Amino acid sequence: MNNSEVFSLVVNHSQEVIPELEGHEFKRTDQLSELGANSVDRAEIIMLTMESISLRIPLLELSGAKNIGELADLIHEKLSSV
């Protein structure tokens, strides 16, 4: 799975968790908090994404991501190293 596919998963799960984002044009620089996601929403988006690709890592390992592009990069990196 490449980085673009991981980004698409994050976007899809964001729209699933926050239906108001349907139709939003996502950019890699978008921050989930600025899109209306609270901490529970963000955790759910990350968990759904990790479940989709069968990745099991502590959420803390993804805490450094400042936007959804960086989140996708970190998930992709972790997936590649497993």
Secondary structure, 3 states (H helix, E strand, C coil): CCHHHHHHHHHHHHHHHCHHHCCCCCCCCCCCCCCCCCHHHHHHHHHHHHHHCCCCCCHHHHCCCCCHHHHHHHHHHHHHHC
